[in-house]
Amino acid sequence: MKNYIEKNLTAMKEDLATLVSHNSILNNDALPFGLENRKVLDDAMKLMADKGFRTKNVDYYACYGEIGAGDEVIGILAHLDIVPAGDGWDSDPFAMVEKDGYLFGRGVSDDKGPAIASMYAMKYLLDTGYPFKKRVRLILGCNEETGSKCIEHYVEKEGHIDMGFTPDGGFPGIYAEKGMIGGYLVGKNTKFLAIKGGDAGNIVCKNVDARLPLGSFDEEAFARYLDEHEIKYAIRKDDAININVQGLAAHASTPQHGINAIAYLMEALYAAKLDDEFVNFFHKNFALTYNGELLGYEELKDEESNTTINFGTVSFTDGSIRISLDMRFPVQSSYQKCLAPLMKMNEENSFFESSGRGVEPLYFNQDTPMIKALMKAYVDVTGDHESKMEAIGGGTYAKAIHNCIAFGAGFPNSEDMHMHNANERLKIEDFKKQVEIYVEAIKNLNEA
């Protein structure tokens, strides 16, 4: 198998570069998710058809390529949409480059690279005449980063799978995923003249700009607070006070790895005695915390997971502030139980606006045949008997379809792949190893 992968490595890189070339963020220029998402699906279908897969376009919500035969379907679900590239890149994020054993570009790790690795695992089995008992279907969607409506539509049209995985997490696998609650903090009575920041709701806000009236707060106290916390900022005056606060991006499921510019701006203004109802509300209920401590979420955590809260974007419309809230709650809790503390805030002042939609947690017993089959594939290829499957805060396609967990493509203790950040990268040796593991995973699921 290693010789096969080496022989096809150049083609793997070329195919990945094709997918990376599309700025496939959510866009309303073409239904359902934007013109670039339609184009990336077209390219993916061509790549799969050229490899001998049977292909189908599911109304441009998703597409799939299938091999094998049988009544049962092994599903592999990857996504071709991306989060916004943002700034800070050393190269064009949509022109993949290779340097020092890595591939750089938006989506190389999340999740276009794993899609290609899965594609070549299937191609290997097809080219070597593997005797399938089941069908293997690579399902590619374009709305994972912003709601997974693509897979909801796929399930409506094509049904669920019998077993499978999504290569959109970490090895050796993820047996549980936290539930999710989305919404907004809305401040209608505020002294802000303007405020804007953040790239997406599922990214820790790394940059925010605000405009406030002259003399509305103690500027020395504001600067002192940010200096003490080693936060970068800038202040400029004209007929108002213009502020820029800089943080550090990270995935919303791990806000502790980032520096939230929105939170630091609000807390610095509170320390600077800005007399603002919304700033006071933010300080009372959130401040710089990210586990919901001030709202009592510590009492809801279980042995495997706790609550995280992220503020991703902030905007200003018709005199109102609107901050996106992304909550991930414990795997053995429920949407209604974890929504309650947020709604309770509104008993004093109506500041929280629910998106009206929550995602319940995902949980699998690790003794199930599917989980054992995947774990065996990882161990057989890597020889790693120490790493264990995890419960995570990230949400994957596994929540949107039956009989599926996240399996790869990140390796335990691997270097930072900069997913959802500038200079996203994929180690070429990891890229090759992903193919090996997915070959064995498909074989094991075929026999399960």
C-alpha positions, 0 to 999 in steps of 0.5 A: 500500500505504501508504494501505491500511495507514493506512486499517487502522491503527486496526483493526490496533491494536484487533486487537493490543490483543485479543491483548495482553489475554491473560496468555498465559504457560505455565500448567497450569490447562488443557491444553496450555499454559493457559486464557489460551493457549486464549483467545488462540488462539480470539481469533486464529482469529476475527480471521483468519476475519473477514478471510476466511482459512481457519482451523484449530485444531490441538488448542490447541497452535497454530492457523492461517489460510490464503489462496491456492492451490497445492501449496506452502505459504509459512509465517509462524510467530508466537507468542502466548505471552509471558514473565511481565510482572514488575514495574516497568511504568508501565501495565497490561501487559495493557491496551495503551496508546498514547503518544508514537508507541508501543504499550505492553503485554506481547507488542506486540513479542514476538510478538503485534505481528508476528503482527498485522503478518503478518496484515494483510500477508496481508489486503492481498494477499487484498483486492487480488486478488493472484494466488497460486501457493502457499498462505500460512499464518499459523501461531500457536503458544503455547509458543515461550518455553518449548520450542516444543512447539506447533510440534512438535505442529503438524508432527506433525499438518500437516507442514513448510512449503516455505518461510517465516519467523518474525517473531520476530527482526530485519531484514534476517534471521537466517541462523543460530541458536545451539544450546541446552542447558538444565539446572540447577545443584543444590546439595544440601549448602549452608548456605542456609536459603532462596533464591528469584529470577527470572521465567523461565529465558530471562531474566537474573535481576533479583532474588533473596532469600536467607536464611542463618544468623547469623554464617555470613559476613563481612557487611562483606566482602559489602557491600563487594563489592556496593558496589564493583560498584555492585549494589543490595542490602538486608540485614535480620536476625531469627533469620537474615540476610535478603538481597535483591540486585537486578540487571537483566533481559535476554534469556538470549541476550544476558546481557551486557546484563543484571546477574544477581542470582544470580551477584552474590549467589553471588560476594559470598558467596564474597568474604565467605568463606561456607564453602559447597560450592555457592558455591565450585563456582559461583565456580570454574566460573562466577563473573561470566562469561557466555561459559563462559570458566572451563569452556573454552568459548572454545575452541569458538567459531567465526567467527560466534558464541560461547557464552553462559550465563544463570542465570534462576531459583533455588529452594530445596526440601528443603534443595537449591538449584536454579538454571536454566541456559540455554546458547546455543552456536556455530552450527557446533558440536554439542549433544554437544560443548558438553554435555561441559564441563558434564558434566565438572564432575560428575566432581568433584562432581555439581552439573549436572543436564541437562534431557536435551534439547538443540537443535542450531544452525540454519544457512542459506547466504545464497545460497539462493533463499528467503534472497535473496527475503526480503532483497530484500523488506527492501531494496526497502521500506527502501532499506537496502543496508548491513545484513546478515543475522546469526547470533544466540543466540536460539532461534526457531520456525525450529529447529522446522520446515523451510525457515524463518528469523527475518525481522524484526520488529525493525529494525537500530539501532532503539530498545530495545523492552524485550522480556522486560522492563517497558514492552515497546513497539512503535513505530507507524511500525515496525508499519506498515513491518513490514506493507509488508515482509511483503507484499513477502516473501510476493510474493517467496516466491510467485515463488521 
